[in-house]
Amino acid sequence: MKLTPKVQKTLDIAAKLIIAALSVSYIVYRVSSLPSNQIDLFLQSMAGRSNASAMAVLLVVLMIVNWSIESLKWKLLIRQSVEISFRTSFAAILGGLAVSIFTPNRVGEFVGRVFILTKTDPVKGVMLTIAGSFSQLMATVMFGTLAYFAFSAKYLLPMSVFSNWVIFGLGLALATVSWMLLMAFFHIPSLRRLVAFLPERYLPKISEAVEA
């Protein structure tokens, strides 16, 4: 059954209100579950700092910068499906953060971002978002591997619990994982073989998104 624009708009507003309520409720729950002395110690430590206000402002500025960079990255990624403005991309990033707050392992972030978009295929949007997150994971692991090889001799060798063989084995494992992630990223279309296990009604959209 096709929904009328008025009903669709009402459902969108209701969904956004539910997401906002769940996000705020979860934050309140987490804060209220903290030991009271821990909150008091934090407030006292901040009150005792002469630069507490400057640190708070800097924190907010860095958060906005981080979200802005993420918005630009996602805007460039999602343009394979639809052209959006930076403002819309920024709203999608915040939407993803809101959903990820109360979902396990931030899995709701993918759906939350795509939910903001109204002119794109949700399945393709989710697949593109997953591809972007996968590329970020790949970069983190690869640069972490390079850092391991650069600093392991200096920081791990002097420790008696790490022998040369252990250090070599860890390096080999990291290099193998980096190589596997790199091969998987540049052969994403080959993943279409895996979608055969998904429900048949989703196969055409997912296959198209993987090929893209």
C-alpha positions as CSV (number, residue, x, y, z in Angstrom):
1,M,0.0,0.0,0.0
2,K,1.4,3.4,-1.1
3,L,1.3,6.0,1.6
4,T,0.1,9.5,0.9
5,P,2.7,12.4,1.3
6,K,0.8,13.6,4.3
7,V,0.9,10.2,6.1
8,Q,4.6,9.7,5.1
9,K,5.5,13.1,6.5
10,T,3.6,12.3,9.8
11,L,5.4,9.0,10.1
12,D,8.8,10.6,9.5
13,I,8.1,13.2,12.2
14,A,7.0,10.5,14.6
15,A,10.1,8.4,13.9
16,K,12.4,11.4,14.5
17,L,10.6,12.2,17.8
18,I,11.0,8.5,18.9
19,I,14.7,8.5,18.0
20,A,15.2,11.8,19.9
21,A,13.3,10.4,22.9
22,L,15.3,7.2,22.9
23,S,18.6,9.0,22.6
24,V,17.9,11.4,25.4
25,S,16.5,8.7,27.6
26,Y,19.6,6.5,27.1
27,I,22.0,9.4,27.9
28,V,20.0,10.2,31.1
29,Y,20.1,6.6,32.1
30,R,23.8,6.2,31.5
31,V,24.6,9.4,33.4
32,S,22.3,8.6,36.3
33,S,23.8,5.1,36.6
34,L,27.3,6.5,37.3
35,P,28.5,6.5,40.9
36,S,27.7,9.9,42.5
37,N,31.2,10.3,43.7
38,Q,32.6,9.9,40.2
39,I,30.4,12.8,38.9
40,D,31.4,14.9,41.9
41,L,35.1,14.2,41.4
42,F,34.8,15.2,37.7
43,L,33.0,18.4,38.5
44,Q,35.5,19.3,41.2
45,S,38.5,18.6,38.9
46,M,37.0,20.8,36.3
47,A,36.2,23.6,38.8
48,G,39.8,23.5,40.0
49,R,41.1,24.2,36.5
50,S,41.6,27.8,35.5
51,N,41.2,26.9,31.8
52,A,38.1,24.7,32.2
53,S,36.0,27.1,30.1
54,A,38.6,27.2,27.4
55,M,38.9,23.4,27.4
56,A,35.1,23.1,27.1
57,V,34.9,25.5,24.2
58,L,37.8,23.7,22.5
59,L,36.1,20.4,22.9
60,V,32.9,21.7,21.3
61,V,34.8,23.2,18.4
62,L,36.8,20.0,17.8
63,M,33.5,18.0,17.8
64,I,32.0,20.3,15.2
65,V,35.2,20.1,13.1
66,N,35.2,16.3,13.3
67,W,31.5,16.0,12.4
68,S,32.1,18.5,9.5
69,I,34.9,16.4,8.1
70,E,32.8,13.3,8.4
71,S,29.9,15.1,6.7
72,L,32.0,16.1,3.8
73,K,33.4,12.5,3.5
74,W,29.9,11.1,3.5
75,K,28.6,13.7,1.1
76,L,31.2,12.6,-1.4
77,L,30.4,8.9,-0.8
78,I,26.6,9.1,-1.0
79,R,26.7,11.2,-4.3
80,Q,26.9,7.8,-6.1
81,S,23.3,7.5,-5.2
82,V,22.0,11.1,-4.8
83,E,23.4,14.6,-4.7
84,I,22.9,16.3,-1.3
85,S,24.0,19.5,0.3
86,F,26.6,19.8,3.1
87,R,23.8,20.8,5.5
88,T,21.8,17.6,4.7
89,S,24.9,15.5,5.1
90,F,25.7,17.1,8.5
91,A,22.1,16.4,9.6
92,A,22.5,12.8,8.5
93,I,25.7,12.4,10.5
94,L,24.0,13.7,13.6
95,G,21.0,11.4,12.9
96,G,23.4,8.5,12.7
97,L,25.0,9.5,16.0
98,A,21.6,9.8,17.6
99,V,20.6,6.2,16.6
100,S,23.9,4.7,17.4
101,I,23.7,5.9,21.0
102,F,21.1,3.3,21.9
103,T,22.0,0.5,19.5
104,P,24.6,-2.2,20.2
105,N,28.0,-1.5,18.7
106,R,26.7,1.6,16.9
107,V,25.0,-0.6,14.2
108,G,22.1,1.8,14.0
109,E,24.4,4.6,12.7
110,F,24.1,3.2,9.1
111,V,20.3,3.3,9.3
112,G,20.2,6.6,11.1
113,R,22.2,8.4,8.4
114,V,20.1,7.0,5.5
115,F,16.9,7.8,7.4
116,I,17.5,11.5,6.9
117,L,17.7,11.1,3.2
118,T,14.3,11.0,1.3
119,K,15.5,10.8,-2.3
120,T,17.7,7.8,-2.2
121,D,17.4,4.0,-2.2
122,P,17.7,3.1,1.5
123,V,19.4,-0.2,0.7
124,K,22.0,1.4,-1.5
125,G,22.5,4.2,1.0
126,V,23.2,1.7,3.8
127,M,25.6,-0.3,1.5
128,L,27.5,2.9,0.6
129,T,27.7,3.8,4.3
130,I,29.1,0.4,5.2
131,A,31.7,0.7,2.4
132,G,32.8,4.1,3.8
133,S,33.1,2.6,7.3
134,F,35.0,-0.4,6.0
135,S,37.5,1.9,4.2
136,Q,38.0,3.8,7.5
137,L,38.6,0.6,9.3
138,M,41.1,-0.5,6.6
139,A,43.0,2.7,6.9
140,T,43.1,2.5,10.7
141,V,44.5,-1.1,10.6
142,M,47.0,-0.4,7.9
143,F,48.5,2.7,9.5
144,G,48.4,0.9,12.9
145,T,50.4,-1.9,11.3
146,L,53.0,0.6,9.9
147,A,53.2,2.2,13.4
148,Y,53.8,-1.2,14.9
149,F,56.7,-2.0,12.6
150,A,58.1,1.5,13.2
151,F,58.0,1.4,17.1
152,S,57.9,-2.2,18.1
153,A,61.7,-2.5,18.2
154,K,62.0,0.6,20.5
155,Y,59.1,-0.1,22.9
156,L,58.5,-3.9,22.9
157,L,62.0,-5.4,22.6
158,P,63.2,-3.9,25.9
159,M,60.3,-5.6,27.7
160,S,61.2,-9.1,28.8
161,V,57.7,-10.5,28.2
162,F,58.1,-9.9,24.5
163,S,60.6,-12.1,22.6
164,N,61.7,-11.6,19.1
165,W,59.4,-14.4,17.9
166,V,56.4,-12.9,19.6
167,I,57.1,-9.5,18.1
168,F,57.6,-11.0,14.6
169,G,54.4,-13.1,15.0
170,L,52.3,-10.1,15.9
171,G,53.7,-8.1,13.0
172,L,53.0,-11.0,10.6
173,A,49.4,-11.3,11.9
174,L,48.9,-7.5,11.5
175,A,50.4,-7.5,8.0
176,T,48.1,-10.4,7.0
177,V,45.0,-8.7,8.3
178,S,45.9,-5.5,6.5
179,W,46.5,-7.4,3.3
180,M,43.1,-9.2,3.6
181,L,41.3,-6.0,4.3
182,L,43.0,-4.3,1.3
183,M,42.1,-7.2,-1.0
184,A,38.5,-7.2,0.2
185,F,38.1,-3.5,-0.3
186,F,39.3,-3.5,-3.9
187,H,37.2,-6.6,-4.7
188,I,33.9,-5.5,-3.1
189,P,31.9,-6.5,-6.2
190,S,32.9,-10.1,-5.6
191,L,30.8,-9.9,-2.4
192,R,27.7,-10.3,-4.6
193,R,28.1,-14.1,-4.2
194,L,27.3,-13.7,-0.5
195,V,24.0,-11.8,-1.0
196,A,22.5,-15.0,-2.4
197,F,21.9,-16.1,1.2
198,L,19.7,-13.0,1.9
199,P,15.9,-12.8,1.3
200,E,15.0,-12.9,-2.4
201,R,13.1,-9.6,-2.4
202,Y,16.2,-7.7,-1.3
203,L,18.6,-9.4,-3.8
204,P,18.2,-7.0,-6.8
205,K,18.8,-3.8,-4.7
206,I,21.7,-5.2,-2.7
207,S,23.3,-6.7,-5.8
208,E,23.0,-3.3,-7.6
209,A,24.5,-1.5,-4.6
210,V,27.4,-3.9,-4.3
211,E,28.2,-3.6,-8.0
212,A,28.2,0.2,-7.7
